[in-house]
Amino acid sequence: MYNHRKPGAMAYRPPHLILNETWYFISAHIAGELPLLCTDQHKSIWCEVFESLQMRFDVRIAAWVLLDNHYHFLIYFQNAGNLPEFMKHLHGETSFKLNKLDGTQGRMVWYSYWDRFVRDEKDYWTKFNYIHYNPVKHGYVEKAEEWHYSSYRDILEVEGEDWVDDVWASYPVVEFDFET
């Protein structure tokens, strides 16, 4: 693969593909991959902003997870032109509130974000499982249901253990080739 950057330069940011009526897998990490979201109070800020934006932009979220230095979620946009605006608000509002909490006005919180549109049913469910497996992958917990900052527990409660186990068995987690 060709490297489009000079030594020491920031990682290459590909253009965002905008497709209406599409599910997107979104991923982002904290600048410098620092664990800025290491307390419940910090994580609650992100969760509150994320929830308010879901209502404001009228989007559907299938799965999400928040860790100390990154997050992932599956989101459906009727009008994908709203994706950049959604992300601008998510990063802008959380940055402002986190910096206020930490007394670090002007600090860069988010590096960027990566979006991938979901190509088919297998892609959707594999990413769905990857999101919920992420706290286990990174060693935060031994089982996905132990992690509080994820949609896993809600899905388990609504759909039941048999359904979750079936999705897991049908679409096992695979590693993706991105930063987080």
Secondary structure, 3 states (H helix, E strand, C coil): CCCCCCCCCCCCCCCCCCCCCEEEEEEEEEHHHCCCCCCHHHHHHHHHHHHHHHHHHCCEEEEEEECCCEEEEEEEECCHHHHHHHHHHHHHHHHHHHHHHHCCCCCCCEEEEEEEECCCHHHHHHHHHHHHHHHHHCCCCCCHHHCCCECHHHHHHHHCHHHHHHHHHHCCCCCCCCCC
